[in-house]
Amino acid sequence: MEHVDIGGLRVAFQRRGHGPVLLLLHGAVCDSRVWRVELESFSDAFTVVAWDAPGCGGSADPPDTFRMGDFADCLAAFIDALDLDRPHLLGHSWGSTLALELCRRQPAKVRSLVLVGAYAGWAGSLPDSERRRRLDFALRFVDTGPNGLQPSSMPGLFSDVMPPDRARELATIMSQTHPAGTRIMAYALAEADLREALPDIEVPTLLVYGDADERSPLGVAQALHHSIPGSTLRVLPGLGHECYLEAAALFEAEVRPFLLAQR
């Protein structure tokens, strides 16, 4: 792991390879370790950077008032600090909303978007009752201690095709999350509504979803696809919300050609 100071926050990250920058943005309740395979597999053609968002992994916890805009400002400063030069952004779940927020605020910093199991924020993609239910669920689990956040606790998190070793890996990462960071990130995602920003996105955008994703179902995928001009939607059969973990080779086969076409 490497580290950089961003506005007084210690931010940890991993870096591999050479070439155009591919910046990996993980989801909530995890950190850059979930990109273990992609850090290596994409490093033949890209400089792959995977950060630990503030409140995750080796990064410091942000202030309780941090919301998606603050995370996006931190990410923009992170890009500047590392001189990443218009990276491709690949964001999963919470990280997809962060990518959209950065693109809304500073579109000149973004070369392309790959959004996986994406939301326009929970407020922007889910009924209010579901948004509240998910926020309450996340906050309850913050109080259960380090072993409370397990993949099996979140229905629809991944499909039955998740390899056992990747399931164990994810469970370990989830059990080591920061309670403060988890709470702050849950509020940030629950309050985010980026629907009005979607029609203004001008960079090439690829949307990747599993058709068994119960966390970000195909109705959410279709709404983003219809709202982002020129976006491409790829639906991976039999996969769930963690499709990049469930079938890494299939995921890469969809993403790599898109990224290479934007170089």
PASE-72083 format. One record per atom (N, C-alpha, C): z, y, x; residue number from 1. Coordinates in Angstrom, 2 decimals, padded with zeros to 5 digits, m for minus. Layout:
N
         w         v         u     k
         Z         Y         X   NUM
...
% end
This chain:
263
         w         v         u     k
    000.00   m001.20    000.83     1
    000.00    000.00    000.00     1
    000.00    001.25    000.87     1
   m000.75    002.25    000.44     2
   m000.70    003.58    001.02     2
    000.00    004.49    000.02     2
    000.40    005.68    000.49     3
    001.12    006.62   m000.36     3
    000.63    008.05   m000.08     3
    000.69    008.88   m001.11     4
    000.36    010.29   m000.97     4
    001.28    011.08   m001.87     4
    001.62    012.29   m001.46     5
    002.46    013.17   m002.27     5
    001.57    014.03   m003.16     5
    001.79    013.95   m004.46     6
    001.02    014.73   m005.43     6
    002.00    015.57   m006.25     6
    002.05    016.85   m005.96     7
    002.94    017.73   m006.71     7
    004.39    017.31   m006.67     7
    004.82    016.78   m005.55     8
    006.20    016.33   m005.40     8
    006.44    014.91   m005.87     8
    005.41    014.23   m006.38     9
    005.53    012.83   m006.79     9
    004.90    011.93   m005.74     9
    005.61    010.90   m005.35    10
    005.06    009.88   m004.45    10
    004.15    008.97   m005.28    10
    002.88    008.89   m004.90    11
    001.92    008.06   m005.61    11
    001.40    006.99   m004.65    11
    001.53    005.74   m005.05    12
    001.10    004.61   m004.24    12
   m000.31    004.17   m004.66    12
   m001.04    003.61   m003.71    13
   m002.38    003.13   m004.03    13
   m002.83    002.09   m003.02    13
   m003.84    001.33   m003.41    14
   m004.51    000.39   m002.53    14
   m005.96    000.83   m002.37    14
   m006.54    000.51   m001.19    15
   m007.91    000.94   m000.91    15
   m008.61   m000.15   m000.12    15
   m009.86   m000.45   m000.51    16
   m010.67   m001.46    000.18    16
   m012.13   m000.99    000.23    16
   m012.87   m001.44    001.22    17
   m014.31   m001.31    001.25    17
   m014.84    000.05    001.67    17
   m016.17    000.18    001.52    18
   m016.88    001.40    001.89    18
   m018.00    001.64    000.88    18
   m018.36    002.90    000.71    19
   m019.44    003.25   m000.20    19
   m018.96    004.20   m001.27    19
   m019.74    004.37   m002.34    20
   m019.31    005.22   m003.45    20
   m017.95    004.76   m003.96    20
   m017.16    005.70   m004.46    21
   m015.77    005.39   m004.84    21
   m015.71    004.84   m006.26    21
   m015.02    003.73   m006.40    22
   m014.67    003.14   m007.69    22
   m013.16    003.22   m007.82    22
   m012.69    004.03   m008.76    23
   m011.25    004.28   m008.94    23
   m010.77    003.47   m010.14    23
   m009.83    002.56   m009.90    24
   m009.32    001.64   m010.91    24
   m008.03    002.18   m011.51    24
   m008.00    002.28   m012.83    25
   m006.86    002.83   m013.56    25
   m006.28    001.74   m014.45    25
   m005.11    001.26   m014.08    26
   m004.50    000.15   m014.81    26
   m003.95    000.59   m016.16    26
   m003.60   m000.39   m016.98    27
   m002.98   m000.12   m018.26    27
   m001.48    000.10   m018.14    27
   m000.84    000.23   m019.28    28
    000.61    000.40   m019.31    28
    001.30   m000.93   m019.00    28
    002.56   m000.83   m018.61    29
    003.41   m001.99   m018.34    29
    002.83   m002.85   m017.22    29
    002.20   m002.22   m016.24    30
    001.70   m002.95   m015.08    30
    001.42   m001.94   m013.97    30
    000.72   m002.37   m012.94    31
    000.40   m001.49   m011.82    31
   m000.86   m001.99   m011.14    31
   m001.17   m001.46   m009.97    32
   m002.45   m001.75   m009.31    32
   m002.63   m003.20   m008.94    32
   m001.56   m003.98   m008.94    33
   m001.68   m005.39   m008.58    33
   m002.56   m006.17   m009.54    33
   m002.71   m005.68   m010.78    34
   m003.56   m006.40   m011.73    34
   m005.03   m006.38   m011.31    34
   m005.40   m005.47   m010.40    35
   m006.78   m005.37   m009.93    35
   m007.01   m006.16   m008.65    35
   m006.17   m007.13   m008.37    36
   m006.27   m007.89   m007.11    36
   m007.69   m008.42   m006.88    36
   m008.29   m009.02   m007.89    37
   m009.62   m009.61   m007.74    37
   m010.67   m008.53   m007.56    37
   m010.62   m007.49   m008.39    38
   m011.63   m006.44   m008.35    38
   m011.57   m005.62   m007.06    38
   m010.38   m005.46   m006.50    39
   m010.26   m004.75   m005.23    39
   m011.09   m005.43   m004.14    39
   m011.13   m006.73   m004.17    40
   m011.89   m007.46   m003.16    40
   m013.35   m007.63   m003.56    40
   m013.60   m008.00   m004.81    41
   m014.97   m008.37   m005.19    41
   m015.92   m007.17   m005.21    41
   m015.41   m005.98   m005.57    42
   m016.26   m004.80   m005.60    42
   m016.33   m004.08   m004.27    42
   m015.52   m004.51   m003.30    43
   m015.44   m003.77   m002.04    43
   m016.66   m003.97   m001.15    43
   m017.56   m004.89   m001.52    44
   m018.78   m005.05   m000.74    44
   m019.75   m003.90   m000.95    44
   m019.61   m003.20   m002.09    45
   m020.56   m002.13   m002.42    45
   m019.89   m000.79   m002.66    45
   m018.56   m000.78   m002.78    46
   m017.85    000.44   m003.15    46
   m016.59    000.59   m002.31    46
   m016.15    001.84   m002.16    47
   m014.77    002.09   m001.74    47
   m013.92    001.98   m003.00    47
   m013.14    000.92   m003.08    48
   m012.37    000.64   m004.29    48
   m010.95    001.14   m004.08    48
   m010.50    002.01   m004.96    49
   m009.15    002.58   m004.89    49
   m008.45    002.25   m006.21    49
   m007.28    001.67   m006.11    50
   m006.47    001.36   m007.29    50
   m005.12    002.05   m007.13    50
   m004.83    002.98   m008.02    51
   m003.56    003.69   m007.90    51
   m002.49    003.02   m008.75    51
   m001.23    003.28   m008.38    52
   m000.09    003.04   m009.26    52
    000.19    004.36   m009.96    52
   m000.06    004.41   m011.26    53
    000.22    005.65   m011.98    53
    001.68    006.05   m011.81    53
    002.00    007.34   m011.84    54
    003.41    007.74   m011.79    54
    004.22    006.96   m012.82    54
    005.34    006.40   m012.35    55
    006.17    005.57   m013.22    55
    005.86    004.10   m013.13    55
    004.96    003.72   m012.21    56
    004.54    002.32   m012.09    56
    004.53    001.88   m010.63    56
    004.78    000.61   m010.39    57
    004.66    000.03   m009.06    57
    005.41    000.80   m008.00    57
    004.69    001.19   m006.95    58
    005.32    001.90   m005.85    58
    005.36    003.40   m006.01    58
    004.95    003.91   m007.17    59
    004.95    005.36   m007.41    59
    006.26    005.81   m008.04    59
    006.58    007.08   m007.83    60
    007.80    007.65   m008.39    60
    007.66    007.87   m009.89    60
    008.79    007.90   m010.58    61
    008.79    008.20   m012.01    61
    008.52    009.68   m012.24    61
    007.65    010.00   m013.19    62
    007.39    011.41   m013.50    62
    008.49    011.98   m014.38    62
    008.50    013.28   m014.63    63
    009.46    013.86   m015.57    63
    009.27    013.29   m016.98    63
    010.33    013.30   m017.76    64
    010.27    012.77   m019.12    64
    009.26    013.50   m019.99    64
    008.93    014.73   m019.62    65
    008.00    015.53   m020.42    65
    006.53    015.20   m020.13    65
    006.25    014.35   m019.16    66
    004.86    014.02   m018.81    66
    004.15    013.41   m020.02    66
    002.94    013.92   m020.27    67
    002.09    013.34   m021.30    67
    000.70    013.12   m020.70    67
   m000.25    012.70   m021.48    68
   m001.54    012.27   m020.92    68
   m002.20    013.39   m020.12    68
   m002.10    014.62   m020.57    69
   m002.68    015.72   m019.82    69
   m002.05    015.87   m018.44    69
   m000.73    015.65   m018.35    70
   m000.05    015.75   m017.06    70
   m000.50    014.61   m016.13    70
   m000.63    013.40   m016.70    71
   m001.13    012.30   m015.89    71
   m002.54    012.59   m015.39    71
   m003.39    013.19   m016.24    72
   m004.75    013.51   m015.85    72
   m004.77    014.57   m014.75    72
   m003.90    015.56   m014.85    73
   m003.82    016.57   m013.79    73
   m003.37    015.94   m012.48    73
   m002.44    015.00   m012.56    74
   m001.98    014.29   m011.37    74
   m003.11    013.46   m010.78    74
   m003.89    012.81   m011.64    75
   m005.02    012.02   m011.16    75
   m006.06    012.91   m010.50    75
   m006.34    014.07   m011.07    76
   m007.30    015.00   m010.47    76
   m006.83    015.44   m009.09    76
   m005.54    015.73   m008.96    77
   m004.99    016.11   m007.66    77
   m005.03    014.94   m006.68    77
   m004.83    013.74   m007.18    78
   m004.94    012.53   m006.36    78
   m006.36    012.39   m005.81    78
   m007.36    012.59   m006.66    79
   m008.76    012.52   m006.24    79
   m009.05    013.55   m005.16    79
   m008.53    014.74   m005.34    80
   m008.73    015.80   m004.34    80
   m008.02    015.47   m003.03    80
   m006.79    014.97   m003.14    81
   m006.01    014.70   m001.94    81
   m006.67    013.63   m001.07    81
   m007.31    012.65   m001.70    82
   m007.96    011.58   m000.96    82
   m009.45    011.87   m000.71    82
   m009.93    013.03   m001.19    83
   m011.33    013.41   m001.03    83
   m012.26    012.31   m001.51    83
   m012.07    011.91   m002.77    84
   m012.77    010.75   m003.32    84
   m014.18    011.07   m003.82    84
   m014.55    012.31   m003.99    85
   m015.94    012.72   m004.24    85
   m016.55    012.03   m005.46    85
   m016.22    012.52   m006.62    86
   m016.79    012.09   m007.90    86
   m016.78    010.56   m008.05    86
   m015.63    009.98   m008.20    87
   m015.57    008.53   m008.32    87
   m016.09    008.04   m009.67    87
   m016.55    006.78   m009.66    88
   m016.66    006.03   m010.90    88
   m015.23    005.72   m011.35    88
   m014.94    005.89   m012.63    89
   m013.62    005.57   m013.16    89
   m013.71    004.30   m013.99    89
   m012.90    003.32   m013.66    90
   m012.79    002.09   m014.43    90
   m011.37    002.01   m014.94    90
   m011.20    002.23   m016.24    91
   m009.87    002.27   m016.82    91
   m009.68    001.21   m017.88    91
   m008.52    000.56   m017.84    92
   m008.20   m000.45   m018.84    92
   m007.11    000.07   m019.76    92
   m007.33   m000.01   m021.08    93
   m006.31    000.26   m022.09    93
   m005.73    001.66   m021.88    93
   m004.45    001.78   m021.52    94
   m003.85    003.08   m021.23    94
   m004.69    003.84   m020.20    94
   m005.17    003.13   m019.19    95
   m005.99    003.75   m018.16    95
   m007.31    004.27   m018.68    95
   m007.82    003.68   m019.76    96
   m009.06    004.18   m020.35    96
   m008.83    005.54   m020.99    96
   m007.70    005.71   m021.66    97
   m007.38    007.00   m022.26    97
   m007.17    008.05   m021.18    97
   m006.54    007.66   m020.09    98
   m006.38    008.57   m018.95    98
   m007.74    008.99   m018.41    98
   m008.67    008.05   m018.28    99
   m010.01    008.38   m017.79    99
   m010.71    009.37   m018.72    99
   m010.57    009.16   m020.02   100
   m011.17    010.08   m020.99   100
   m010.54    011.47   m020.90   100
   m009.23    011.51   m020.71   101
   m008.55    012.81   m020.60   101
   m008.99    013.56   m019.35   101
   m009.14    012.83   m018.23   102
   m009.63    013.48   m017.03   102
   m011.05    014.00   m017.23   102
   m011.89    013.19   m017.86   103
   m013.27    013.60   m018.10   103
   m013.33    014.82   m019.02   103
   m012.43    014.89   m019.97   104
   m012.37    016.05   m020.86   104
   m011.98    017.30   m020.10   104
   m011.00    017.19   m019.21   105
   m010.47    018.34   m018.51   105
   m011.35    018.77   m017.33   105
   m011.83    017.79   m016.58   106
   m012.58    018.10   m015.36   106
   m013.79    017.16   m015.25   106
   m014.79    017.35   m016.09   107
   m015.93    016.42   m016.10   107
   m016.68    016.37   m014.78   107
   m016.65    017.45   m014.01   108
   m017.38    017.47   m012.74   108
   m016.80    016.49   m011.72   108
   m015.59    016.02   m011.95   109
   m014.96    015.08   m011.01   109
   m015.39    013.64   m011.24   109
   m016.10    013.35   m012.35   110
   m016.34    011.97   m012.77   110
   m017.83    011.65   m012.63   110
   m018.13    010.52   m011.97   111
   m019.52    010.07   m011.83   111
   m019.95    009.21   m013.02   111
   m019.08    008.31   m013.44   112
   m019.36    007.45   m014.60   112
   m018.04    006.91   m015.12   112
   m018.09    006.34   m016.31   113
   m016.90    005.76   m016.96   113
   m017.17    004.31   m017.32   113
   m016.24    003.44   m016.96   114
   m016.19    002.08   m017.49   114
   m014.84    001.95   m018.19   114
   m014.89    001.80   m019.50   115
   m013.68    001.80   m020.33   115
   m013.50    000.42   m020.93   115
   m012.37   m000.21   m020.63   116
   m012.13   m001.61   m020.98   116
   m010.98   m001.68   m021.97   116
   m011.22   m002.31   m023.14   117
   m010.18   m002.34   m024.16   117
   m009.67   m000.96   m024.46   117
   m010.60   m000.02   m024.65   118
   m010.28    001.41   m024.61   118
   m009.79    001.95   m025.94   118
   m009.07    003.06   m025.84   119
   m008.63    003.86   m026.98   119
   m008.95    005.33   m026.70   119
   m009.16    006.08   m027.77   120
   m009.13    007.55   m027.67   120
   m007.69    008.01   m027.87   120
   m006.75    007.33   m027.21   121
   m005.33    007.47   m027.49   121
   m004.96    006.66   m028.72   121
   m003.70    006.28   m028.83   122
   m003.29    005.56   m030.05   122
   m003.45    006.45   m031.28   122
   m003.10    007.73   m031.14   123
   m003.26    008.64   m032.28   123
   m004.73    008.83   m032.63   123
   m005.61    008.66   m031.65   124
   m007.03    008.85   m031.89   124
   m007.78    007.62   m032.32   124
   m007.15    006.44   m032.23   125
   m007.87    005.19   m032.52   125
   m007.17    004.28   m033.53   125
   m005.91    004.53   m033.84   126
   m005.16    003.61   m034.69   126
   m004.59    004.33   m035.90   126
   m004.39    003.61   m037.01   127
   m003.68    004.21   m038.14   127
   m002.28    004.65   m037.71   127
   m001.77    005.67   m038.36   128
   m000.48    006.21   m037.94   128
    000.63    005.17   m038.02   128
    000.58    004.31   m039.02   129
    001.63    003.27   m039.14   129
    001.60    002.33   m037.95   129
    000.40    001.98   m037.48   130
    000.28    001.09   m036.32   130
    000.69    001.82   m035.05   130
    000.32    003.08   m034.94   131
    000.74    003.88   m033.79   131
    002.25    003.92   m033.69   131
    002.93    004.16   m034.81   132
    004.39    004.21   m034.80   132
    004.99    002.85   m034.49   132
    004.39    001.79   m035.03   133
    004.91    000.45   m034.78   133
    004.84    000.11   m033.29   133
    003.72    000.44   m032.67   134
    003.58    000.13   m031.25   134
    004.52    000.96   m030.39   134
    004.69    002.22   m030.74   135
    005.62    003.04   m029.97   135
    007.04    002.52   m030.12   135
    007.45    002.18   m031.32   136
    008.80    001.63   m031.53   136
    008.97    000.34   m030.74   136
    007.96   m000.51   m030.76   137
    008.01   m001.77   m030.02   137
    008.21   m001.51   m028.54   137
    007.42   m000.60   m027.97   138
    007.53   m000.30   m026.55   138
    008.90    000.25   m026.19   138
    009.43    001.14   m027.01   139
    010.72    001.74   m026.71   139
    011.85    000.72   m026.82   139
    011.73   m000.22   m027.76   140
    012.76   m001.27   m027.87   140
    012.77   m002.12   m026.61   140
    011.59   m002.45   m026.11   141
    011.54   m003.31   m024.94   141
    011.99   m002.62   m023.67   141
    011.92   m001.29   m023.64   142
    012.46   m000.57   m022.49   142
    013.94   m000.88   m022.33   142
    014.62   m001.11   m023.44   143
    016.07   m001.32   m023.41   143
    016.47   m002.77   m023.21   143
    015.48   m003.70   m023.09   144
    015.83   m005.11   m023.01   144
    016.05   m005.59   m021.58   144
    015.80   m004.72   m020.60   145
    015.98   m005.13   m019.21   145
    014.70   m005.64   m018.59   145
    014.76   m006.01   m017.31   146
    013.54   m006.31   m016.55   146
    012.78   m007.53   m017.04   146
    013.40   m008.41   m017.80   147
    012.71   m009.61   m018.27   147
    012.23   m009.49   m019.71   147
    012.39   m008.31   m020.31   148
    012.03   m008.15   m021.71   148
    010.55   m008.01   m021.95   148
    009.84   m007.45   m021.00   149
    008.42   m007.20   m021.18   149
    007.62   m008.37   m020.62   149
    007.24   m009.27   m021.50   150
    006.48   m010.44   m021.13   150
    005.17   m010.46   m021.92   150
    004.11   m011.07   m021.36   151
    002.86   m011.13   m022.11   151
    003.01   m011.75   m023.48   151
    003.85   m012.79   m023.59   152
    004.01   m013.46   m024.88   152
    004.70   m012.58   m025.90   152
    005.33   m011.49   m025.46   153
    006.01   m010.58   m026.39   153
    005.03   m009.68   m027.12   153
    003.81   m009.59   m026.65   154
    002.84   m008.65   m027.21   154
    001.69   m009.44   m027.84   154
    001.74   m009.70   m029.13   155
    000.67   m010.46   m029.78   155
   m000.69   m009.84   m029.53   155
   m001.66   m010.71   m029.22   156
   m003.02   m010.23   m029.01   156
   m003.27   m009.65   m027.64   156
   m002.30   m009.71   m026.74   157
   m002.50   m009.12   m025.41   157
   m003.62   m009.83   m024.67   157
   m003.66   m011.17   m024.74   158
   m004.77   m011.89   m024.14   158
   m005.04   m013.17   m024.91   158
   m006.23   m013.70   m024.71   159
   m006.67   m014.86   m025.46   159
   m006.16   m016.14   m024.82   159
   m006.46   m017.26   m025.47   160
   m006.02   m018.56   m024.96   160
   m006.75   m018.97   m023.70   160
   m007.81   m018.24   m023.32   161
   m008.55   m018.61   m022.12   161
   m007.97   m018.00   m020.85   161
   m006.88   m017.24   m020.96   162
   m006.26   m016.68   m019.76   162
   m005.84   m017.81   m018.82   162
   m006.33   m017.84   m017.59   163
   m005.91   m018.88   m016.66   163
   m004.40   m018.83   m016.44   163
   m003.74   m019.98   m016.36   164
   m002.28   m019.97   m016.21   164
   m001.78   m019.17   m015.02   164
   m002.52   m019.21   m013.91   165
   m002.05   m018.47   m012.74   165
   m002.10   m016.97   m012.96   165
   m003.14   m016.50   m013.69   166
   m003.22   m015.07   m013.98   166
   m002.17   m014.66   m015.00   166
   m001.86   m015.55   m015.94   167
   m000.80   m015.26   m016.91   167
    000.54   m015.12   m016.21   167
    000.82   m016.01   m015.26   168
    002.07   m015.92   m014.51   168
    002.10   m014.65   m013.68   168
    000.97   m014.32   m013.09   169
    000.87   m013.10   m012.27   169
    001.16   m011.86   m013.12   169
    000.55   m011.79   m014.29   170
    000.78   m010.65   m015.18   170
    002.22   m010.59   m015.64   170
    002.81   m011.75   m015.95   171
    004.20   m011.78   m016.38   171
    005.13   m011.24   m015.30   171
    004.85   m011.59   m014.04   172
    005.66   m011.08   m012.93   172
    005.54   m009.57   m012.82   172
    004.32   m009.07   m012.88   173
    004.10   m007.63   m012.78   173
    004.81   m006.90   m013.92   173
    004.67   m007.43   m015.14   174
    005.29   m006.79   m016.30   174
    006.81   m006.78   m016.20   174
    007.38   m007.84   m015.61   175
    008.83   m007.91   m015.50   175
    009.39   m006.92   m014.49   175
    008.52   m006.33   m013.67   176
    008.95   m005.41   m012.63   176
    008.61   m003.95   m012.96   176
    008.28   m003.67   m014.20   177
    007.94   m002.31   m014.57   177
    009.16   m001.40   m014.55   177
    008.90   m000.10   m014.42   178
    009.97    000.89   m014.44   178
    010.31    001.22   m015.89   178
    011.55    001.10   m016.32   179
    011.88    001.48   m017.70   179
    011.50    002.92   m018.03   179
    011.79    003.85   m017.13   180
    011.47    005.26   m017.41   180
    009.96    005.45   m017.52   180
    009.21    004.87   m016.59   181
    007.77    005.01   m016.63   181
    007.16    004.40   m017.87   181
    007.68    003.23   m018.28   182
    007.17    002.58   m019.49   182
    007.38    003.46   m020.71   182
    008.55    004.06   m020.81   183
    008.85    004.93   m021.95   183
    007.93    006.15   m021.96   183
    007.77    006.79   m020.82   184
    006.94    008.00   m020.74   184
    005.48    007.69   m021.05   184
    004.98    006.58   m020.51   185
    003.59    006.21   m020.75   185
    003.35    005.84   m022.21   185
    004.35    005.22   m022.84   186
    004.21    004.88   m024.26   186
    004.09    006.14   m025.11   186
    004.93    007.12   m024.84   187
    004.82    008.38   m025.57   187
    003.47    009.06   m025.32   187
    003.01    009.02   m024.06   188
    001.75    009.67   m023.73   188
    000.59    009.05   m024.49   188
    000.55    007.72   m024.54   189
   m000.54    007.05   m025.25   189
   m000.42    007.23   m026.75   189
    000.81    007.16   m027.26   190
    001.02    007.29   m028.71   190
    000.62    008.67   m029.22   190
    000.80    009.70   m028.42   191
    000.52    011.07   m028.85   191
   m000.93    011.50   m028.58   191
   m001.65    010.75   m027.76   192
   m002.99    011.17   m027.36   192
   m004.01    010.96   m028.49   192
   m004.82    011.97   m028.71   193
   m005.92    011.91   m029.67   193
   m007.11    012.66   m029.07   193
   m008.06    011.90   m028.53   194
   m009.19    012.48   m027.81   194
   m010.49    012.39   m028.60   194
   m010.40    012.18   m029.89   195
   m011.62    012.02   m030.68   195
   m012.55    013.22   m030.57   195
   m012.01    014.41   m030.57   196
   m012.87    015.60   m030.53   196
   m013.59    015.74   m029.19   196
   m013.05    015.12   m028.14   197
   m013.67    015.23   m026.82   197
   m014.81    014.25   m026.62   197
   m014.87    013.19   m027.41   198
   m015.84    012.13   m027.15   198
   m017.29    012.59   m027.23   198
   m017.70    013.41   m028.21   199
   m019.11    013.82   m028.27   199
   m019.56    014.67   m027.09   199
   m018.62    015.21   m026.33   200
   m018.97    016.08   m025.20   200
   m019.09    015.32   m023.88   200
   m018.84    014.02   m023.91   201
   m018.95    013.24   m022.67   201
   m020.41    013.10   m022.28   201
   m020.74    013.49   m021.06   202
   m022.12    013.48   m020.60   202
   m022.38    012.47   m019.50   202
   m021.34    011.89   m018.92   203
   m021.55    010.93   m017.84   203
   m021.90    009.57   m018.43   203
   m022.63    008.73   m017.69   204
   m022.91    007.37   m018.16   204
   m021.60    006.63   m018.47   204
   m021.58    005.95   m019.60   205
   m020.34    005.32   m020.07   205
   m020.62    003.90   m020.53   205
   m019.86    002.96   m019.99   206
   m019.91    001.56   m020.40   206
   m018.58    001.20   m021.05   206
   m018.66    000.64   m022.26   207
   m017.49    000.16   m022.98   207
   m017.49   m001.36   m022.95   207
   m016.37   m001.96   m022.51   208
   m016.26   m003.41   m022.41   208
   m015.06   m003.87   m023.23   208
   m015.31   m004.78   m024.15   209
   m014.25   m005.30   m025.03   209
   m014.41   m006.81   m025.16   209
   m013.29   m007.50   m025.33   210
   m013.33   m008.89   m025.75   210
   m013.35   m008.97   m027.26   210
   m014.10   m009.93   m027.80   211
   m014.18   m009.99   m029.26   211
   m012.93   m010.60   m029.89   211
   m012.01   m011.11   m029.04   212
   m010.73   m011.60   m029.54   212
   m009.59   m010.63   m029.24   212
   m009.94   m009.39   m028.90   213
   m008.94   m008.37   m028.57   213
   m008.27   m007.88   m029.85   213
   m006.99   m008.19   m030.00   214
   m006.23   m007.72   m031.16   214
   m005.54   m006.39   m030.89   214
   m005.41   m006.02   m029.63   215
   m004.76   m004.76   m029.29   215
   m005.72   m003.59   m029.49   215
   m006.96   m003.77   m029.08   216
   m007.99   m002.76   m029.26   216
   m009.20   m003.45   m029.89   216
   m009.17   m003.66   m031.19   217
   m010.18   m004.48   m031.86   217
   m011.55   m003.82   m031.91   217
   m012.53   m004.59   m032.37   218
   m013.91   m004.13   m032.32   218
   m014.16   m002.88   m033.16   218
   m013.35   m002.66   m034.19   219
   m013.49   m001.40   m034.93   219
   m013.24   m000.19   m034.06   219
   m012.27   m000.30   m033.17   220
   m012.00    000.77   m032.21   220
   m013.18    000.92   m031.25   220
   m013.69   m000.22   m030.79   221
   m014.84   m000.20   m029.88   221
   m016.04    000.49   m030.51   221
   m016.33    000.14   m031.76   222
   m017.49    000.73   m032.44   222
   m017.31    002.24   m032.63   222
   m016.11    002.66   m032.94   223
   m015.86    004.09   m033.14   223
   m016.11    004.87   m031.86   223
   m015.63    004.35   m030.72   224
   m015.89    005.03   m029.45   224
   m017.37    005.00   m029.11   224
   m018.01    003.87   m029.33   225
   m019.43    003.73   m029.01   225
   m020.27    004.73   m029.80   225
   m019.95    004.90   m031.06   226
   m020.71    005.83   m031.90   226
   m020.43    007.29   m031.56   226
   m019.26    007.55   m030.97   227
   m018.86    008.94   m030.70   227
   m019.26    009.42   m029.32   227
   m019.46    008.50   m028.36   228
   m019.81    008.89   m026.98   228
   m021.31    008.79   m026.83   228
   m022.00    009.90   m026.66   229
   m023.47    009.89   m026.60   229
   m024.00    008.98   m025.49   229
   m024.96    008.13   m025.85   230
   m025.62    007.30   m024.86   230
   m024.77    006.19   m024.29   230
   m023.59    005.94   m024.84   231
   m022.72    004.89   m024.29   231
   m023.31    003.51   m024.56   231
   m022.93    002.57   m023.71   232
   m023.32    001.17   m023.84   232
   m022.09    000.35   m024.17   232
   m022.19   m000.52   m025.15   233
   m021.08   m001.39   m025.56   233
   m021.43   m002.82   m025.20   233
   m020.53   m003.47   m024.47   234
   m020.66   m004.88   m024.15   234
   m019.43   m005.61   m024.71   234
   m019.69   m006.64   m025.51   235
   m018.63   m007.43   m026.12   235
   m018.63   m008.82   m025.49   235
   m017.49   m009.20   m024.92   236
   m017.38   m010.47   m024.21   236
   m016.81   m011.53   m025.15   236
   m017.56   m012.58   m025.43   237
   m017.12   m013.57   m026.43   237
   m015.90   m014.35   m025.99   237
   m014.97   m014.51   m026.91   238
   m013.80   m015.35   m026.68   238
   m012.70   m014.74   m025.86   238
   m012.86   m013.48   m025.44   239
   m011.88   m012.87   m024.57   239
   m011.04   m011.85   m025.33   239
   m009.84   m011.57   m024.79   240
   m008.91   m010.67   m025.43   240
   m008.79   m009.34   m024.72   240
   m007.63   m008.72   m024.85   241
   m007.43   m007.37   m024.33   241
   m007.47   m007.32   m022.81   241
   m007.08   m008.41   m022.17   242
   m007.06   m008.46   m020.70   242
   m008.28   m009.21   m020.19   242
   m009.47   m008.85   m020.68   243
   m010.67   m009.62   m020.39   243
   m010.97   m009.70   m018.90   243
   m010.64   m008.67   m018.14   244
   m010.92   m008.68   m016.71   244
   m010.04   m009.67   m015.96   244
   m008.88   m010.01   m016.53   245
   m008.02   m011.04   m015.97   245
   m008.43   m012.42   m016.47   245
   m008.88   m012.49   m017.69   246
   m009.19   m013.78   m018.32   246
   m010.45   m014.41   m017.75   246
   m011.45   m013.59   m017.45   247
   m012.74   m014.10   m016.96   247
   m013.32   m013.07   m016.00   247
   m012.79   m013.02   m014.78   248
   m013.14   m011.98   m013.82   248
   m014.62   m012.00   m013.48   248
   m015.21   m013.19   m013.33   249
   m016.62   m013.27   m012.96   249
   m017.52   m012.73   m014.07   249
   m017.21   m013.09   m015.31   250
   m017.99   m012.59   m016.44   250
   m017.84   m011.08   m016.57   250
   m016.63   m010.59   m016.39   251
   m016.38   m009.16   m016.43   251
   m017.19   m008.43   m015.36   251
   m017.17   m008.94   m014.15   252
   m017.91   m008.29   m013.07   252
   m019.42   m008.33   m013.33   252
   m019.90   m009.42   m013.92   253
   m021.33   m009.53   m014.20   253
   m021.81   m008.45   m015.17   253
   m020.92   m007.97   m016.04   254
   m021.27   m006.87   m016.94   254
   m021.13   m005.51   m016.27   254
   m020.11   m005.37   m015.43   255
   m019.78   m004.05   m014.89   255
   m020.60   m003.69   m013.66   255
   m020.82   m004.65   m012.77   256
   m021.49   m004.35   m011.49   256
   m022.88   m003.75   m011.68   256
   m023.75   m004.33   m012.51   257
   m025.08   m003.71   m012.65   257
   m025.02   m002.28   m013.16   257
   m024.10   m002.01   m014.07   258
   m023.94   m000.65   m014.58   258
   m023.55    000.30   m013.46   258
   m022.57   m000.08   m012.65   259
   m022.12    000.79   m011.57   259
   m023.21    001.00   m010.53   259
   m023.93   m000.05   m010.17   260
   m024.97    000.08   m009.16   260
   m026.10    000.99   m009.65   260
   m026.33    001.00   m010.94   261
   m027.39    001.86   m011.48   261
   m027.02    003.33   m011.43   261
   m025.71    003.63   m011.27   262
   m025.26    005.04   m011.25   262
   m025.05    005.56   m009.84   262
   m025.31    004.78   m008.84   263
   m025.03    005.19   m007.44   263
   m025.92    006.36   m007.02   263
% end
